[in-house]
Amino acid sequence: MVDSTTPAHEVPARPSGLKVGKPNYIIFMPDQLRYDSLGCSGNKYVKTPNIDKFAAEGTRFTNCFVQASVCAQSRCSIFTGNYSHVAGHRSLENLIKPWEPNLFRSLKERGGYHVACLAPRGDMFAPTVTELSVDEYGFLETPEFTSRWGSFKDDDGNKEDIFKRLFYRGLRDAKEAEDYDDAVVRSALKWLERPPEGPWLLFMPLMFPHLPFMVEEPYFSMYDRSEMPPPSSPEDKTGHEPQYMKIIREKYGTSRATPEIWAEIKATYYGMISRLDDQFGKLMEKTKALGHWDKTITMFFTDHGEYLGDHGLVEKWPSGVSDSLTHEPLIVGGCGLPSGVVYEGMTEMVDLMPTLFQFSGIPEHFPHCGRSMAEILTSAARSGGDGDGESSAEHRKYAFSEGGFLSSEEPLLEQAGYPYDIKAALQHDDTEVVGRAVACRDRKWTYVYRLYESPELYDRERDVGELHNLAEEAEYVELLAAHEPLPICTTRHATVATDKQQFSSEKVLGGAEDAGSNPWSQTPTNCYHNSTLNSDFCVYTSSRVANGKGTAIITDNLRAAHLARAVALLADATDDPLVHAGSHKPINVQNAKYKIVPIPGKDLGAVATERIVRGEIILQETVSLLIDYAAFGAVPRDEMRRLQGDAVRGLPARHRDRFMDMSPGAHGGDVGFDELVERVMATNSFDVDTDDGVRDDEFFAAFVETARMNHDCRPNELTLSYIDPLQARDARRARLRANWGFDCTCPICTLPHPHTVASDERIAQIASLRAELADYRASSRATPAMAELLVSLYEQERVWGTLAEGYTLAAIEWNGVGDAWAATRYARLAIEHGIASQWEGHGDVVQMKMLAEDPWGHWSWMLRTRKRMGWGQGRAGEGDDEDEESDEE
């Protein structure tokens, strides 16, 4: 198997240029903050004295840009050091995976840093990656209000009101100020009082000034609406305008927004920023008062900007690459770095990660697209502000930003309800409106390439608002031609950094030639050409995999080239085809832990032949047929059926027979070979992610041995559970019949009717109790008695795979009322069952380990009592116990 964590190359650590060995780091990261909304950036209206002071004490970057204009895509790019297309982080759902290196994990594992993320945001890491990347996660001080939208979504009033469609809520109650950001900042101030020994990183991902536009007093009334500068009018624009701008204005009805409405929105947004500035001021004051300033590098930056009325728009757009959205207000200071520096050269946020690697003395141990800014930050002489754009000292000539999708990628696009309903619907109704786009900027020009639209060219010096598209004017033809080749390679899922002078494709991806030879058995001839995508989807087969077992893949030539190395490396894999075709007898009898037997209603299944210990590997298997999901959108169904049939025909005979043995479970009948293969794939395949770096599409995969493992609601066989066992019996059986074509015959599904009714009632009661116990507001009616009942119901239903959930809720509930003994008992049970059903690094398991070790220090300690009695956060219970022990002594 291929170890995806093995670095393709490693650049030795470079001198940091700092006076300290390993600096500490504070990352203060607002959300949706415009570059031009700070006083230090030249805004004469907004009040940001603390941020301005910090800029005067450090280095402010005037030409830094994010690589994506949407939250998740931008954050993944910043903290992996790669453009979003490189590893497929081009949608809200495709977050940083466990096998992908990231800044936090590298500092933790390679640099010996203690990493604390004091905010439970979920728009960067896929499941389990948080546990791998940070040492501390979540609030130390809990917020009273966790919803940013308040009554916005629940209001039964006119949802088409212009204020609502502009995401404006206005003045909020003072109590709502005890929100997510307030908890993050209070947690950070508390954490800084007792930081861990050794180097550390404190990450503070905030929410403000992300919409809805709302803030409490005194910030709401801080700005005179009559003094707010009006946004530019769409009527002032010349040249081609991207389609989405016109369509959003039409669908949202932004023409209804009067100058007074825009002034109201801008004043509220500025009030949100002034609140943010006050919070940052408290952080900096604390940092200096506690003596951290001289050994800590503080970074201030955002993930993307906000339209704020520009072009008649608010919010952002996935293919929007406007200056309003991508211009980054990066400021870095502290730890003896030069003060008062304004760097005007081009930089990108992917440069942040290698910068911290250099400061921390960590080798660059995986491919990325960034360039360290350490020399810029440690030497005030290289300010980049002398206009010498062509000098050898320039950090970058261009900064790139990208976004959008191919028209064939419509299923990837976000689904959302009110108030994002219009935005989501527009993308699905006409995907080209959100088509692939790449912006290429230097100090003078912004060039935008759009896959489905005309290009854009803006003069950055004379047209800061990007109102006048010069691309169609004759005098700029040569300039346009010079910029055009730069971003085009990224618009069709390109996999290499646009700046090819920095990384070649071999460095970024590892060339297929590294495998030593071509793994395919023959040049693919069974293909379908999609003229729209200008791409061929073909059948690739290899008879070499797993010592002759073989494999087949349906994909395009780009992905096949990247899979070639893995396929070649699997030639000598110790695959264990444990079953003879047709006989269902284990080949390696002495090592087999199970056998294949007939299962009523399901054809064949696997049952254990001896006791299987938790964590024991009972099967390892290479893939039989792997199908690129993109092929289903690019190839007509009849052609797709033909490709699947050809793929299986290309397998070695013995493997092909084993594959077709799966056909009875696919409702065979009197159909042809190709259709039978299609049905086998529909009922016996799995979603897999190859992490090939080409696209974020997954693959459809069939494993002939693994497919013998069925579903069982109360397992009496080796089971792969497809559905939630905590569903009513009829709902479970209906889905299993519809999706996989079998009736579950486990004991719980075949109970007599009175017992089935009782089981369904217990399941409904479990759902109700779970909801109540997971409600941590003061209004919750949850009690320890409910937790005890929940555990009892789980045990009565014998849903052992989810029992850890019941124990976890019980542990938190008992801790919430101050019973450390009961809480610890359930926490230990939750750990035991959680490791069995999930894994040791799962978030719930990690939380239960923390509670079991120190119930008084856990966030849930006395939570119910504090909420209901109005007490503040603290370790009162632990302190009382300590006082009592002291008195006894």
N, C-alpha and C positions, 0 to 999 in steps of 0.2 A: 504494500500500500504506500501511497505518497504522503509524506509528512508535510502538511501545508504550512507548518510553522518554520520550516527550514529556510533561512534567508537566501535569496538568490544572489545577493552580494552583501558585503559589509564594508562600510567606510570607517576607518579607525577614528576614535574620538579626537577632536581637535582642541587646542587650548581655548579656554573660555574667555580669557581677557578680563576676568573678574578678580577682585581682591580676596573673595571668599572661595572656599573649596566647592561646596555644593549649596547653591542658594535655595532658600525656600521660595514658594510661589503662591501668589494669590491671583486667581482669575475671577474677575468681577464682570459678569456677562449679562447685560440687559438684553431684552428681546425686542426686535423691530424698531431699532433706534436709527434715525437718519443721521448721516454724517454732518449735515448742516444745521442740526438742531442743538448744537452746543455753543456756548459763548466763545470758547477758544477756537472754534471753526469759523468764526466770523459772524455768527448770528447775534444781532444787536438787540433782539427782543427777549430771548429766553434767558432765564436766570440760572446759571450753573456754576456758582463760585467755587465749589469744592473740586469739581472736575477740571475747571480752568486752572486752579492752583496746582493740581496734580500734573497737568500738561506742562506747566511752567517748571515743574521739578523733574521732568523726564523728557522723553522723546515723543513728539506727536507726528504721525504719518499722514500726509495730505493726499497721497495717491495710492492708498491701499484699497483693495477690492476683495469682496467675498467671491467664491466660485459658484455659488448658487443662491437664488433669491427666496428660497423656501426653507423653513425651519430645519427639518430633519436632513434634507440634502446638504445644506450648508454646514450643519454641525458635524455630520459624518465626514465631509471634506476637510474641515478645519482640523479635526482631531485624528485623522488618518494621514494627513499630508498629501492627499490625492484629489484630483479633480473627480467630480461625482460620477463621471462616466467610466472611470478606470475600473472600479469594482462594482459598478451597477447601482450605486446609491442615488438613483434618479427618481425615486418615488417616496412617499411618506411612510411606506410600510417596510422598505428594505433598509434595515438599520445595520449597525456594525455587528458582524458575526463573531462567534467565539474563536474562529481560526484567523481572524483578521487582526494584525497588530494595530494598536492605537496608542496615542500619547500617554494616557493615564496608566495603562497596563505596562508599557515600556518603562516609565519612571518607577513604577512599583517593583517590577521584576528585575529590571536591568540596573536601575539606579539606586535601589534601596530606599525609595521614597515612601512615606506614609501618605496615602491619598485619601482625602476626605471630600465627599460630595454631600453637602448639607442641604440637599433639596431633592425630592423624589420626582424628578422630571423623567418622562418616558419616551422622548423623541430622539434618542441617539443610539442606545444600546438595544440589541436583540436580547431575548431571554438568556439568562446566565452570564451575560457579558459584564453586567454591573458587578456581580460578585467577583469576577476574574480581574476586574480593572481597578477597583477601589477597596480601601480598608474600612471606610465608614460611609454610610449612605443613609440619608433621611434627616429629618428635623431633630434638633436638640430641644427646640422650643416649638410647640405645636401651634398652628394657626387656628383661629376661631372660624374663619371663613375660607373654605377650600375652592369654592366655585367662583370663577372670575366673572361669570355672566349674571349672577344674582337672579333677579326676576326678568332679565332680558328675554330669555327663551320661553319663560312660563307665562308671560303677559298675554292675556287673551285679546288685547287690543289689536289695532290694525297692523299686521306684520309688514304691510307695504308702505307704512309711514316712511318718509324720506330719512328721518333721523335713524330709524331702525335699519334701513337699507344701507346707511352709511356707518353702521356699527357704533352709533353714538348712544350712550346712556347718561352721560352728564354727571351731576352731583350724586355722590353716594354717601350713605350714612357713615358717621365717624367710626362706628363699631366695625364696619367692613374693612377699615384700614388694618385690622388685625388679620391680615391675609397671608397668602403664600410668601410674598416678598418680605413682609415684616418678619415672618418666622425664619426665613433664610438669614436675614441680617442679624436678628437676635441670636440665632444659633451660632453664627460666625463670631459674633462678639464674645459669646460665652466660650466658644472653642478656643479662641486666641488666648484666653487667660491661662489655659493649661494645654498647650500643644504637645504632641509627642516628642520624644527625644529623636535626634537625627533630622535629616532633611524631610520636609513635608510640602504637600501641595493642597491648598484649600480652594475648591471649585464652587463658585456661587452662580448657578444659572438662574437668573431672575425672570419674571414675567413682564413687568412694566418696561416700556410703554406699549406693549402689544395690546391691540384693541380687545374688547370694546373700549371706546374712548370714555373713561370715567375716572374720577378722582374725588377725594374728600376735601373739605376745607382744612387749612387755608389755601391749598393749592388750586382749588377750583376757581376761586375769585382772584387769583394772583395776577391775572393778565387782563388788561383792558381790551375787550373785543374790538373796539373801534380802532385800536392801534395794530391789529394783526394784518400783516401783509397778505394780499389776496393771492391765491394760486394762479398759475398761468391758465389762460383760457384755451380750450381746444380750437377755438376759432382763429387763434393766432398762429396755428401750426401750418407749415408748408411741406410739400413733398409727401411721399407715401407714409401712411401711418399703419402700424400693425393692426390686423383685424380685431384682435381681442379688445383693444382699447375702445373702438367704436361700439362693439357688441355689448361690452359691459356697461358702457354709459347708457345704451338703449334699454337693456334688460333691467338694470337697477333704477333707471329713471333719474339719473344724476342731474339731468337738466333742471329738475325741480329744486336743486340746491341753490339758494340765493347767496350772494356775497356774505350776508349775515350768518347763514348756516355754516359756510366754510370757515368764517372767523370763529364761530363757536367751537367747531371741531379742533381747529388749530390751537386755540387758547387752552382747551382741555388737554390736548396732547402735550403742550408745553408745561401745563401744570403737573402732569404725570412725570415729566422729565425732571422738574424741580424737586418733586418728592424723591425720585431716584437719586438726585444729586445730594439731598440731605442724608440719605442712607449711605451713600458712598463716603460722605464727609465723616460720618460716625465711624465707619470702618477704618479710614485713614488715620483719624485721631487715635483710635484704639491701637492701631498697628504701631504708631510712633510712641505712644505712651508706654507700651509694654516692651519697647526696645526691639521690635521686629523689623523696623524700616530698613536698617542698614545691612540686614542679611536676607532681605526678602525682595524679590522682583514682583511687582504688582502689574497686572495687565488689565486694561479696560478695553473691551470690544464687544460687538454685537454679532448676531447671526445674519441679519439682513436689515434692510430699511423699510420704509413705509411711503406710499404715494402721497398721502396727506393732501389730496386735492390736485396734485400734478396730473395733467392730462384729463382732468375731470374724474379722477379715480381715488379710491382709498384702498387700503390693505395691500396685497401683493398678488402676483400671478406666476404660475410655474414656469412659463416661458418668458416672463418679464426680466429683462436684463438692463433696465434703465438705471441711470446714475442714482436716482432716488432709492432704488432697492439694493444696489450692490456696492455703493461707496461706503467704505468701512472707517469708522472713527477710532482707529487703533491708537492707544497711548500706552507707553511702557515706562516705568520708573522705579526708583528705589535701588538698594543694594550697591550704592556707590556709582550707579550709571550716571553719565553726564546729564545735566539739567538744561532746560531751555532750548532743546534741539528741535528743529522742525525739519523733517526729512521729506523732500518733495519728489524723490525718485519713485518709480513704479514698484509696488510690492503686492503680494497676494497673501491671503490668509493661510494657504498651504505652507507658507514659509515659517509659520509659528512653531510647528513641531520640530523641524531640524534646529531651529534656534534654541529651543529648550534642551534638546539633546546636547548641543555644543556647550551650553552653560552648565549642564549637569555632568559632563564628562562621559556621555554614553555614545558608543558607536552607532552610526546609522545602519541598523541591522536588517532593514527591509527596504524594498524599492518604494520610492515616493516621488512626488513632483515638486517638493519644496526646496528652497534655498535658504540657508541660515542667514538671519539678519544680525547675528551676534556682533560682527564687525561694525555694522551701522550703529548699533546701540552702545558699543564700548568706545567708539571714537567719534567725538563731536566734530572732528575735522572733516570726516566724510559725511557731510550732511546731505549731499545730493541736491542741494538747493541752489547750486550756482548756474543752473541751466545747461550744464555740460551733458546733454542727453546722450551724446555719442561717445563719451569717455569710457575708458576701460574700467573705471571704478563704478560704473552704473550697475546697480543690483539686477534689474530686469529692464528690458526694453518694452515688453508688453505685459499687460495683466488681462487674464481671461475670466469670463463668467459664462455659465451655460445653464440650460434648462429645457423643459419641454419633452415631447414624446414623438414617436413615430405614429402614423395614423393606424398602424396595425396593433398598437399597444393599448388600445382603448380599455381593455379589462384591467390594466394597471392603475387607471386613474381613480382619484378619490371619490368615494360615495359619502355624501354628507347631508344632514338635515338642516333645518333653519338654525341660524341665519346664513349658512354657507350653501344653501340649497341651489340658488341660482348659479353660483360659481361652479359647483360640481356638475350641474346639468349641462351647462355650456360646453364643458370639456367632453362629455359623452355624446352630445348632439352633433358636434362638429369637431372631431379630434384635431383637425388641422389648425384650428384656432389656438391650440396649445402645442403646436408643432415644435420640433427641435430648433433651438436657437443658440448661437454662440456670439458673445461680444468680445471684441479684441480692442483693447485700449492702450494708447501710449499717452505721453503728456499732451499731445496736440489733438489727437483724433480718437473718435469712437466709431468702430466699424461693427455692424451687426449682420451676421449671416443667418438667414432663416430658411429652413429646408423647403417650406411650402409657400413662401412669400418673397417679395422683393427685398433687397438688402437695404440697410440704413447706414448713413454716414453723417456724423455730427462733429462740428468744430467745438472742442472742449473749452477753448479759451473765449470764444465769442458767444457760444450758445450753451451755457451751463445747464439750462432746462431741457435741452434736447428737443427743441421745438421745430427746427428747420432741417429736414432730411435732405442732404445734398447729393444723395447717391445717383439721382437721375439727371443731375446737371452736367453738361458736357465738359466743363473745365475740370471736373474731378474724376474723369474716366481713368487716367493713369494711376491716380492715388487709390481708387477703388480696386483696380487690378492688382496693385501691390499688396493690398491687405487681404484680398479674397482667398488666397490659398491657405492662410494661416489657420482659420477655425474649421474649415470644411471637414477635416478628417474626424472630428468629434461628433458630427451630426448623425451618423448611422452607427451608433454604439462603438465608436473607435475605442481601442483599449490601451492606447499609449498616450503619454503626456503630449500636449500640443507643442510644447517647447522642446523640440527634438534635439536641440543642441545640449540639453541637460541630460536626458535619458533616452537611450535607443530602445527599440522594442524588445531587444534581447535582455536589457537590464530590467525593464519594467515587468516583463512577463516570463522571462526564461524561454529561450527559443526551443521549438520542438526538436531541433537538431541535437539538443543536449541528450536526448534519449538514445542516440546512437544510430538509429535507422528508422525507416518508414514502417509503422506497425501494421498498416492496412494490407489485407490479403490481396486486394486488387484495386486498381483505380476505379473509383465509383462511376458506374454507368447508369444506374437507376436514379434519375433525377427529375425534379420538377422545377422549371424556371418561373419565378415570379417577376414579371416585367416591372411592376410598380416599385418593388424593392430592389430590382436589378440584382437578384440573388438566386442561387441554385440550392435547393434542398435535396440532399442525396442520401443514399444508403451507404454507410461505411461499415465494412465487416473486417474482423480480425480473427483468424483461427489460432493465433498464438496465445491468447489470453488464458491464464490458468492451465498451462501445460496442455493446450489443445482443446479445452472446453469451448473457447471462442466467445465472441460478443458481437453485437450489431448496434449501430447508432444511426439515427436519422437526424440530421442537422445541416447547417450550411457550411461552406468551406472554411469560414473564419473560425467558428467554434470547433470544427473538426481538427484544425491545425493546433488549437490549444489543448484539445483532449488527446492529441496524438502522443504527447510525452507520457501522460498517465497510462494510456493503453500499452505503450511499449514497456513501461516499468512493471506492468502486471503480467508480462509474459511468463514469468517464473513464480507467480503468486501461488501460495499454498491454499488454493481454493479447496473446499471440501465438498465435492458433489457426493453427498452422503447416501444418495438413493440411486439404485439402478433404474433406468427407464423401464416402466412396465411392471417391474417386480416389487418396487417399494421396499426393498431390503437394504439396510445400511451397508455401504461398502466397507467402512472402517468399524466393524462391529464392536471391537473392544473399546472404542472411544465414544460411540454414539450414546447420547443421553435420552433419546426418544425414538419412537417408531411411527410410521405412517399407517393409519388404520381407517377403515370406513367410519364416518360419523353420520348418524341419521339426519337427513335433511340438508347435509352440507357436502356430500360426496366424500372426500378424504380429509383427514386432519392429523395433527401430530399430538401424541400423548407421551408423557415421560415414562421411561423405563426404570428410572432410579431417582433418588432424591437429588434435586438440583439446588446447589447452594447459591445464596444471593450473590450476584456479581460474577457468577461463573459464565464463561463464554461457551455457548452450546452450538453456535453456527457462525461461520464466516463465509461469505459468498460474493463472487463477482457478478456483475449485472449481466443479464441475458439480452435484453433489448432496452435501449435508452432512446427516448424520443424528445427532441427539443420542443418545448411548449410553443415556441414561435411558429413551428411548422404548422400547427393546427389553424393558426390564423392566416398563414400565407399560402397553404396548399388546399385546393378543393377536396371535399371529403372522398370522392371516388378515387382521386389520385393519391390521397393520403392512405386509403385502404390498400391500394396497390403497393405503395412503398413499404407499408408494414408487412405485407405478405412476402415481398421480395427480401426484406430484412431477415425474416425467419428462415426463408429458403436458403439464405447464405450462411446460416449457422452450420457447424459440423453435424453430421447426420444424427449422432447419439444425442447431442444437445437439442437438436430440432425436435426429436421425438419426445424428449422430456418436456420441452416447452408445450407441445401440443397435448400432452397428458393433462394439462390444466383445462382443456376445453369443456369437459362435462360441467364444470362449475360455472362456465360462461353461457349455459343454456345452448348447447351445440345445435342439434337439429340438422335439417337438410339444407346446409348452406355451403358456399364455396370456401376454399382454403383462406383466401384473403379476408373474407368477412369473419371467419372463425378466429383468425389472429386478432382482428379488431375487437371482437367480443372478449377474448382472453385478456387483452390489455385493459379493457374497460372495467373488468371485474377483479383483476389480480395485480394491478400495478400500484406503485407508490410514487409520491412526489419526492424528488431528491434535488439537492443543490450541489452542483459540481464545483462552485466557487472558481470558475474558470476565468473570471475577470472580464468576460466579453459582454455579457448582458446580465440583467438581474432576473431574467426568466429562469424558472426551474425546469427540470426534466421529468418526464413520465417514464418510470423504470419498472421492469419486470424482473423478479428474482424467482427462479423456478422452485427452489427449495423453500424459501421464506414464504412463498405464496400458499404453502400447505398449512400455514398457521391461520386459524380462523378467528372469528369473534365469538365470545361467550360472555353473557352478562354475569354469570356466576361460574367462573372457569372450572371445567373439569378436563381441560385439554390445554396445550400450549396456545396462548391467546394473544392476538393483536387486537386491542379494543378500538373499534372505529367510532364509537358513540359514547356519550355520557351515560354511565350505568344508573345515574340518578334521574332517569326519565321514567314516566309511567310505562307499564308493560306494553300496551298497545302501540304507543308512540315508538318504542324501541323496535318492536317487531315490524312495524310498517316501514320504517326506514331501512332496516336490514333487508327486507324483501325487495323494496324498490331499488336500492343501490347495489346490493350484492347477490340478490336472487336466492336467498335461503331463509329458512325459518329457524330461529334459535330454539334449541331443544334442551337448554340448560334447566336445572331444577327450578330456578325462580320464574322462568317463562312458561313452565308447564304445570305450575301449581293449580290446584282446584280453584274455582272462581272465588269463594269466600276469602281464601288466602291471598289471591291476587289483589282483591279489593283492599285488604289490609296493608299489603305491601305498597300499593299506590298511595294510600293515605299516609304511610310513614314517609314516603319519598316527598310528598307535598309538604309535610310538616318539616322535613329537613330543609327544604328550600326556604320556607318562611323563617325558621330559626336562624339559618345562615345569614339572611338579609338583616335581621334584627341585631345579631351579634356583631356584624361587620359595620354597623352604624355607630360611629364614635362621637356623635353629636350629643349635646346635653339632653336633647329631647328623646334620645333612645330609651326604650323600655327594657333593654337587655339586663339580665341578671345571671349570677352564677347558676341558679337553678335551671335556666334555659340552656346554659352550656352543658350541664350534666345530662339534661334530656337529649340534647343534640348528640352527644357521644353515645348515649344508650341507643338512639335510633340508628346511627351508623352501624353499631355493632349488631343490632337486631337484623338489619338488612344485609349484613356481612359483605359490605362493599369495601373490602380491605384495601383496594387500590387508592381510595380517596379518604380513608380513615384519618390520615394525617391532617386533613383540613379540619375535621372535628376537634382533634386534640389541639391544634394551633389556636382555634377560636376559644377553646376552653382555657388554655394557658393565658391568653391575653385578657379574658374576662376575669379570671381569678386575680391576675396581677392588677387589673384595673380597680379592684376593690381592696387591694392591699394584702392579699393572702399569698405571700411569697412561697410558702410550702406547697400549696395546691398548684400554683402556677408552675413551679419548677417540675413537679411530678408530671403534669401534662406536657410541658415543654420537652421533657426527655422522651416521652412516648411519641410526640410529634416528630422528634429528630429520628428516632428508630424507624418509624413507618415512612417518614418523608424520604430518607435515604433509600429505602427499599422501592418506593413507588416513583420517586423523582431522581434526585442525585444529591450528593453531599453539598454541592455549591448552589443548589436552588435557593431562591430568595427566602422562602418560608423556613427552610432548614437553617439558613444562616441566622435569621431573626430568632428562631427558637434556641439556637446555641447561645446567642447573646443574652436572651432572657434567662436561660438555665444558669449561666455563669454569674449574672448580676441582675436579678429581677428588679432591684431598687434603682438601678441606673438605666433600665430599659424605658423606652418612650411610653410604654403602657402603664408604668407604675402609678397607681392611684388615679388613673385616667378617668374612670367613671366618677370617682368622688370629686376630683378637681372640677370636672365639667359641671356636675350637678350642684356643687357648693360654691362654684365661682372662685376656687383657689387658683393660685399661679402654679407654674411648673416648678418642680423641685424634687429632691430626694428625701422628703419629709419622713417617710416611713423608715428609711434606713437610718436617718439621723436620730429618730426617736429610739430605735433599738440600741444604737450606740450609746445614747445617754443613759438608758436603763442599765446597760452592761457596766458603764462607768460607775453608776451609783452602787451597783452590787459589789464592785471591787473595793 
